Amino acid sequence: MKSDIDVLMQKRNLSAIIVFGNAEHNPPMTYLTGGGHVTGATLIKKIGSDPVLFCGGMERDEAAKSNFKVRLYDEFPWIDLFKEANGDTAKANAIRLMKICTALGIAGRVGFYGFSDLSGAIAMFKHFQTMMSSIDLVGEPREDSLFLYAMETKEENEVLRIRKMGKITTEVVGLTADYLTNCQVSSDECLLKEDGSHLKLGDVKSKINLWLAERGAVPSEGFIFSIGRDSGVPHSQGNPDDLMRLGQTIVFDIYPQEPGGGFFYDFTRTWSLGYATPKAQELYDHVLIAYNKIIASLKINTVFKEYQTMVCEIFESFGHPTQRTDPAPLDGYIHSLGHGVGLNIHERPFSGFTASDDQILKPGVVMTIEPGLYYPGQGMGVRIEDTYWITPEGRIELLAAYPYDFVLKMKKWTQREPESL
């Protein structure tokens, strides 16, 4: 939580942190400021002190919504900085940052965070390092970032926002199911649009994008809607020209975000329209069994990756390869069980075998559970995913419920006899 930031700074021996970039679509800056239309800002927080937010004068009112002390870049006129740097923009930016740090008395180990153009940042920091020998620039691997540690546990108002995104997500999933099952079906078992032409995967994705937009959600990192072979490749977003057919697995993994780079939700269902082949039904049953066993076994204060071992054991008992039997499998169970969700679609805690033991299912955590099995060579894949919150009291709560039906009954198609499938 935000209240942990000073403790985390102390543990890392940081005298200050500096966050660069926009207040939108920039998780560290969004986390601290609450978002809003503030571009190219610089936020500085000394340990034990409130942050100070530097920005352009045109955005001072937006910056003030953060409730932080706001100071303007105009204190250091750009024309003077540009002259001092002999026309070198990167050096001018470095001089401005030097003057800001000097004005605030920043020295010692300083953590640097935020999203910025990599090339421009490198050019600026090269100059800055030569100017500010009193500052030791500290960078961190993303998975060990101070901010990911702080974001790992959520405040209840943050969970409310994630839950709202979950409601929108499941509503859009329901609309998608209704749309598909109300389509006419051709003699070759392809879905048809109202004009009689074939329904393509891209047509469905356009509908999904519209429904999300109408509800104030943004597919900022896309979403997965894939059928047949592509459903057997976990992160394939699908081929827009694929025809929507009966009896093929459809993986629908949707992870919309609040506008402006806010909170995500993460959710997956797998469908087969009209009927399922015996092999696909067996695959789905194995995933659902694994999902239910994991959910029933979840306990607070357990290291998350212990459940990765458990789900591998379940799938191996059915004869599927996993990361334990093959370190880099392309078939079977090929990813980790889940991850945290927040301002990042993937954040702590992680459940992969290489995750640290301090990534535990503690109160405040919001995480996914998403077992899956994938066989692209057989033209199928299955994943089931929901997002859960561990409440302050230690209950493990599903944030948005939705049915687990695999076969979706087509309302305008007569089921064939089983022996003809």
C-alpha positions as CSV (number, residue, x, y, z in Angstrom):
1,M,0.0,0.0,0.0
2,K,1.0,3.7,-0.4
3,S,1.6,3.8,3.4
4,D,4.4,1.2,2.9
5,I,6.5,3.5,0.7
6,D,8.6,5.1,3.4
7,V,9.3,1.7,4.9
8,L,10.3,0.3,1.6
9,M,12.6,3.3,0.9
10,Q,14.2,2.7,4.3
11,K,14.8,-1.0,3.6
12,R,16.4,-0.1,0.3
13,N,18.5,2.7,1.8
14,L,16.9,5.3,-0.5
15,S,17.0,9.0,0.6
16,A,14.5,9.9,-2.1
17,I,12.6,8.6,-5.1
18,I,12.0,10.4,-8.4
19,V,9.2,9.4,-10.8
20,F,9.2,10.7,-14.4
21,G,6.5,11.0,-17.1
22,N,2.8,11.3,-17.5
23,A,0.3,10.9,-14.8
24,E,-1.7,8.6,-17.1
25,H,-0.6,5.2,-18.4
26,N,2.5,5.3,-16.1
27,P,1.7,3.1,-13.1
28,P,4.2,4.6,-10.6
29,M,3.1,8.2,-11.3
30,T,-0.6,7.2,-11.6
31,Y,-0.3,5.3,-8.3
32,L,1.0,8.4,-6.4
33,T,-0.9,11.2,-8.1
34,G,-4.2,9.4,-8.9
35,G,-3.8,10.1,-12.6
36,G,-5.1,13.0,-14.6
37,H,-3.9,15.0,-17.6
38,V,-0.4,15.9,-16.4
39,T,2.3,15.2,-19.0
40,G,6.0,15.0,-18.7
41,A,6.0,15.6,-14.9
42,T,8.7,15.0,-12.3
43,L,7.6,13.8,-8.9
44,I,10.2,13.9,-6.0
45,K,9.6,12.3,-2.6
46,K,12.2,12.5,0.1
47,I,11.9,9.8,2.7
48,G,9.6,10.8,5.5
49,S,8.2,13.8,3.4
50,D,5.3,14.4,1.1
51,P,5.9,14.4,-2.6
52,V,6.5,17.5,-4.6
53,L,5.2,17.5,-8.2
54,F,6.9,19.6,-10.9
55,C,4.9,20.2,-14.1
56,G,4.3,22.7,-16.9
57,G,2.2,25.7,-16.1
58,M,-0.6,24.8,-18.4
59,E,-1.4,21.7,-16.3
60,R,-1.1,23.2,-12.9
61,D,-4.8,22.8,-12.1
62,E,-4.7,19.1,-13.1
63,A,-1.6,18.6,-11.0
64,A,-3.2,20.2,-8.0
65,K,-5.8,17.4,-8.0
66,S,-3.1,15.2,-6.6
67,N,-3.2,17.2,-3.4
68,F,0.6,17.3,-3.5
69,K,2.7,20.5,-3.4
70,V,2.9,21.6,-7.0
71,R,5.8,23.6,-8.4
72,L,6.2,24.7,-12.0
73,Y,9.0,24.0,-14.4
74,D,8.7,27.8,-15.2
75,E,10.9,28.4,-12.1
76,F,13.7,27.2,-14.4
77,P,12.9,28.9,-17.8
78,W,13.6,26.6,-20.7
79,I,15.2,29.3,-22.8
80,D,17.8,29.8,-20.1
81,L,18.4,26.1,-19.7
82,F,18.7,25.7,-23.5
83,K,21.3,28.5,-23.7
84,E,23.3,27.0,-20.8
85,A,23.3,23.6,-22.5
86,N,24.5,25.2,-25.8
87,G,21.4,23.9,-27.6
88,D,21.7,20.3,-26.3
89,T,18.1,19.3,-25.3
90,A,19.2,16.3,-23.2
91,K,21.7,18.4,-21.3
92,A,19.1,21.1,-20.8
93,N,16.8,18.5,-19.2
94,A,19.7,17.3,-17.0
95,I,20.4,20.8,-15.9
96,R,16.8,21.4,-14.9
97,L,16.7,18.1,-12.9
98,M,20.0,19.2,-11.2
99,K,18.4,22.5,-10.2
100,I,15.3,20.8,-9.0
101,C,17.3,18.3,-6.9
102,T,19.5,21.1,-5.5
103,A,16.5,23.2,-4.6
104,L,14.9,20.3,-2.7
105,G,18.2,19.2,-1.0
106,I,18.3,15.8,-2.7
107,A,21.4,13.7,-2.2
108,G,22.5,10.1,-1.5
109,R,20.9,7.0,-3.0
110,V,17.9,8.0,-5.2
111,G,15.6,5.6,-6.9
112,F,14.4,6.5,-10.4
113,Y,11.0,5.2,-11.7
114,G,8.4,5.9,-14.3
115,F,7.9,5.6,-18.0
116,S,9.9,7.7,-20.4
117,D,11.5,7.4,-23.9
118,L,14.5,5.1,-23.2
119,S,16.9,6.9,-25.7
120,G,16.1,10.3,-24.4
121,A,16.4,9.2,-20.7
122,I,19.8,7.6,-21.3
123,A,21.1,10.8,-23.0
124,M,19.7,13.0,-20.1
125,F,21.1,10.7,-17.3
126,K,24.6,10.6,-18.8
127,H,24.7,14.4,-18.4
128,F,23.0,14.3,-15.0
129,Q,25.5,11.8,-13.5
130,T,28.4,14.1,-14.3
131,M,26.6,17.1,-12.8
132,M,25.4,15.5,-9.5
133,S,28.1,13.5,-7.9
134,S,26.2,13.8,-4.6
135,I,23.4,11.6,-6.0
136,D,23.8,7.8,-6.6
137,L,21.3,6.8,-9.2
138,V,19.5,3.6,-8.3
139,G,17.6,1.5,-10.8
140,E,15.7,-1.7,-10.0
141,P,14.5,-4.8,-12.0
142,R,10.8,-4.3,-12.7
143,E,9.8,-7.5,-10.7
144,D,11.7,-6.1,-7.6
145,S,10.6,-2.5,-8.0
146,L,9.7,-0.6,-4.8
147,F,6.4,0.2,-6.5
148,L,5.4,-3.3,-7.3
149,Y,6.0,-4.2,-3.6
150,A,3.8,-1.2,-2.5
151,M,1.1,-2.1,-5.1
152,E,1.1,-5.8,-4.1
153,T,-1.6,-5.1,-1.4
154,K,-4.6,-3.0,-2.3
155,E,-6.7,-0.6,-0.3
156,E,-10.4,-1.2,-0.3
157,N,-11.1,1.8,-2.5
158,E,-8.7,0.3,-5.1
159,V,-10.5,-3.1,-4.9
160,L,-13.8,-1.3,-5.5
161,R,-12.4,0.0,-8.8
162,I,-11.1,-3.4,-9.8
163,R,-14.5,-4.9,-8.9
164,K,-16.3,-2.4,-11.1
165,M,-14.0,-3.3,-14.0
166,G,-14.9,-7.0,-13.3
167,K,-18.6,-6.1,-13.6
168,I,-18.0,-4.4,-16.9
169,T,-15.9,-7.4,-18.1
170,T,-18.4,-10.1,-17.3
171,E,-21.2,-8.0,-18.8
172,V,-19.3,-7.7,-22.1
173,V,-18.5,-11.4,-22.0
174,G,-22.2,-12.1,-21.6
175,L,-23.1,-9.8,-24.5
176,T,-20.5,-11.7,-26.6
177,A,-22.0,-15.1,-25.7
178,D,-25.5,-13.9,-26.5
179,Y,-24.4,-12.4,-29.9
180,L,-22.7,-15.6,-30.9
181,T,-25.4,-18.0,-29.9
182,N,-28.1,-15.9,-31.7
183,C,-26.3,-16.1,-35.0
184,Q,-27.7,-18.2,-37.9
185,V,-25.5,-21.2,-38.9
186,S,-24.6,-22.2,-42.4
187,S,-24.7,-25.7,-43.7
188,D,-20.9,-25.9,-43.2
189,E,-21.3,-25.0,-39.6
190,C,-20.1,-21.4,-39.8
191,L,-21.8,-18.5,-38.1
192,L,-23.6,-16.0,-40.3
193,K,-24.1,-12.3,-40.0
194,E,-27.6,-10.7,-40.5
195,D,-26.8,-10.1,-44.2
196,G,-26.0,-13.8,-44.7
197,S,-22.2,-13.4,-45.0
198,H,-19.8,-15.4,-42.9
199,L,-19.1,-14.0,-39.4
200,K,-15.4,-13.5,-38.9
201,L,-13.4,-13.3,-35.7
202,G,-12.5,-9.7,-36.5
203,D,-16.2,-8.9,-36.6
204,V,-16.7,-10.2,-33.1
205,K,-13.7,-8.3,-31.8
206,S,-15.2,-5.1,-33.2
207,K,-18.4,-5.7,-31.3
208,I,-16.4,-6.4,-28.1
209,N,-14.4,-3.1,-28.5
210,L,-17.7,-1.2,-28.9
211,W,-19.3,-2.8,-25.9
212,L,-16.3,-2.0,-23.8
213,A,-16.2,1.6,-25.0
214,E,-19.9,2.1,-24.2
215,R,-19.2,1.0,-20.6
216,G,-16.2,3.2,-20.0
217,A,-13.5,0.5,-20.3
218,V,-10.4,0.5,-22.5
219,P,-8.7,-2.6,-24.0
220,S,-5.4,-0.7,-23.6
221,E,-3.3,-3.9,-24.0
222,G,-5.8,-5.6,-26.4
223,F,-7.5,-8.8,-25.6
224,I,-7.4,-12.4,-26.7
225,F,-10.2,-13.9,-28.7
226,S,-8.9,-16.9,-30.7
227,I,-10.4,-20.0,-32.2
228,G,-9.1,-23.4,-33.2
229,R,-5.4,-23.8,-33.5
230,D,-4.8,-20.2,-32.3
231,S,-6.6,-21.1,-29.0
232,G,-3.7,-23.5,-28.4
233,V,-1.2,-20.7,-28.3
234,P,-1.9,-18.9,-25.0
235,H,-1.2,-15.3,-26.1
236,S,-2.4,-15.5,-29.7
237,Q,-4.9,-12.7,-30.2
238,G,-6.5,-14.6,-33.0
239,N,-6.7,-14.1,-36.8
240,P,-9.3,-11.5,-37.8
241,D,-10.1,-13.4,-40.9
242,D,-10.9,-16.7,-39.2
243,L,-14.4,-17.9,-39.6
244,M,-16.5,-18.5,-36.5
245,R,-17.3,-22.2,-36.6
246,L,-19.1,-24.6,-34.4
247,G,-17.2,-27.3,-32.4
248,Q,-13.9,-25.4,-32.1
249,T,-12.4,-24.1,-28.9
250,I,-12.6,-20.4,-28.4
251,V,-10.3,-18.8,-25.8
252,F,-11.7,-15.4,-24.7
253,D,-9.2,-13.7,-22.4
254,I,-10.3,-10.1,-21.7
255,Y,-8.4,-7.6,-19.5
256,P,-9.8,-4.1,-19.8
257,Q,-8.6,-1.1,-18.0
258,E,-10.0,2.1,-16.6
259,P,-9.5,5.0,-18.9
260,G,-6.3,6.9,-18.4
261,G,-4.2,4.0,-17.3
262,G,-6.2,3.0,-14.2
263,F,-7.0,-0.4,-12.8
264,F,-7.3,-3.6,-14.8
265,Y,-9.4,-6.7,-14.5
266,D,-8.4,-10.1,-15.9
267,F,-10.8,-12.9,-16.9
268,T,-10.9,-15.9,-19.3
269,R,-13.5,-18.3,-20.5
270,T,-13.2,-21.1,-23.1
271,W,-16.2,-21.9,-25.3
272,S,-17.2,-24.3,-28.0
273,L,-20.2,-23.3,-30.0
274,G,-23.0,-25.8,-30.5
275,Y,-21.1,-28.9,-29.5
276,A,-17.6,-30.0,-28.4
277,T,-15.5,-32.8,-29.7
278,P,-14.8,-35.6,-27.2
279,K,-11.1,-34.5,-27.0
280,A,-11.9,-30.9,-26.4
281,Q,-14.5,-31.8,-23.8
282,E,-11.9,-34.0,-22.0
283,L,-9.4,-31.1,-22.1
284,Y,-11.9,-28.7,-20.7
285,D,-12.8,-31.1,-17.9
286,H,-9.2,-31.5,-16.9
287,V,-8.8,-27.7,-16.7
288,L,-12.0,-27.2,-14.7
289,I,-11.0,-30.0,-12.3
290,A,-7.6,-28.3,-11.8
291,Y,-9.2,-24.9,-11.3
292,N,-11.7,-26.2,-8.7
293,K,-9.0,-28.0,-6.8
294,I,-6.8,-25.0,-6.6
295,I,-9.6,-22.7,-5.5
296,A,-10.6,-25.2,-2.8
297,S,-7.0,-25.4,-1.6
298,L,-6.2,-21.6,-1.4
299,K,-5.1,-20.5,2.0
300,I,-3.8,-17.1,3.2
301,N,-0.2,-16.5,3.9
302,T,0.9,-19.3,1.6
303,V,3.7,-18.8,-0.9
304,F,1.9,-18.4,-4.2
305,K,4.2,-20.6,-6.3
306,E,3.3,-23.6,-4.1
307,Y,0.0,-23.7,-6.1
308,Q,2.0,-23.8,-9.3
309,T,3.5,-27.1,-8.1
310,M,0.0,-28.3,-7.2
311,V,-1.5,-27.5,-10.6
312,C,1.4,-29.2,-12.3
313,E,0.8,-32.4,-10.2
314,I,-2.9,-32.3,-11.2
315,F,-2.2,-32.0,-14.9
316,E,0.6,-34.6,-14.9
317,S,-1.8,-37.0,-13.3
318,F,-3.9,-36.7,-16.5
319,G,-0.8,-37.3,-18.6
320,H,-0.2,-33.7,-19.7
321,P,3.3,-32.2,-20.0
322,T,4.1,-29.3,-17.6
323,Q,7.0,-27.1,-16.8
324,R,8.2,-29.7,-14.3
325,T,8.4,-32.4,-17.0
326,D,9.7,-30.1,-19.7
327,P,11.4,-26.8,-18.9
328,A,10.1,-25.2,-22.1
329,P,6.9,-27.0,-23.2
330,L,4.9,-25.9,-26.2
331,D,2.0,-28.3,-25.5
332,G,0.2,-29.0,-22.2
333,Y,0.5,-26.7,-19.3
334,I,3.0,-24.1,-20.3
335,H,2.6,-21.0,-18.1
336,S,2.3,-20.1,-14.5
337,L,-0.9,-20.3,-12.4
338,G,-1.6,-16.6,-11.8
339,H,-0.3,-13.1,-11.0
340,G,-1.3,-10.0,-9.2
341,V,-3.6,-7.4,-10.9
342,G,-3.8,-3.7,-10.4
343,L,-2.5,-0.7,-12.3
344,N,-0.4,-3.3,-14.2
345,I,-2.0,-6.2,-15.7
346,H,0.8,-8.4,-14.4
347,E,2.2,-7.5,-11.0
348,R,3.2,-9.1,-7.6
349,P,2.5,-11.6,-6.4
350,F,3.8,-14.0,-9.2
351,S,3.4,-17.7,-9.1
352,G,6.1,-19.0,-11.4
353,F,8.7,-21.4,-10.2
354,T,11.3,-18.6,-10.1
355,A,9.2,-16.3,-8.0
356,S,10.6,-15.3,-4.6
357,D,9.3,-16.9,-1.5
358,D,8.0,-13.5,-0.2
359,Q,5.3,-13.5,-2.8
360,I,2.5,-14.8,-0.6
361,L,-1.3,-14.8,-0.6
362,K,-1.7,-12.2,2.2
363,P,-4.6,-9.9,3.0
364,G,-4.9,-7.1,0.4
365,V,-3.6,-9.1,-2.5
366,V,-5.7,-9.2,-5.8
367,M,-4.6,-12.1,-8.0
368,T,-5.7,-14.3,-10.9
369,I,-6.1,-18.1,-10.9
370,E,-5.8,-19.3,-14.5
371,P,-4.9,-22.9,-15.3
372,G,-4.9,-23.9,-18.9
373,L,-3.9,-26.7,-21.4
374,Y,-2.8,-26.1,-25.0
375,Y,-2.4,-28.3,-28.0
376,P,-2.2,-26.2,-31.1
377,G,-1.3,-29.2,-33.2
378,Q,-4.7,-30.7,-32.3
379,G,-6.4,-27.3,-33.0
380,M,-7.5,-26.6,-29.4
381,G,-6.7,-24.9,-26.2
382,V,-8.5,-24.3,-22.9
383,R,-8.0,-21.7,-20.1
384,I,-10.2,-20.7,-17.2
385,E,-9.4,-17.5,-15.3
386,D,-10.9,-15.4,-12.5
387,T,-9.7,-12.6,-10.3
388,Y,-9.8,-12.9,-6.6
389,W,-9.2,-10.6,-3.6
390,I,-8.0,-11.6,-0.2
391,T,-9.9,-9.4,2.2
392,P,-8.5,-7.8,5.3
393,E,-10.2,-10.6,7.3
394,G,-8.5,-13.2,5.2
395,R,-11.4,-14.4,3.1
396,I,-10.7,-15.2,-0.5
397,E,-13.3,-13.5,-2.6
398,L,-14.2,-13.8,-6.3
399,L,-14.6,-10.3,-7.6
400,A,-16.9,-11.0,-10.6
401,A,-18.8,-14.2,-11.0
402,Y,-19.6,-15.7,-14.4
403,P,-20.8,-19.2,-15.5
404,Y,-18.3,-21.9,-16.5
405,D,-20.3,-23.4,-19.4
406,F,-18.0,-24.8,-22.1
407,V,-20.5,-25.7,-24.8
408,L,-22.8,-22.7,-25.7
409,K,-26.1,-23.8,-27.1
410,M,-26.9,-22.2,-30.5
411,K,-30.4,-20.8,-30.4
412,K,-30.9,-21.0,-34.2
413,W,-29.3,-24.3,-35.0
414,T,-30.5,-27.8,-34.5
415,Q,-28.1,-30.1,-32.7
416,R,-27.0,-33.1,-34.8
417,E,-27.2,-36.6,-33.4
418,P,-24.1,-37.5,-31.3
419,E,-22.9,-40.3,-33.6
420,S,-22.6,-37.9,-36.5
421,L,-20.4,-35.5,-34.6
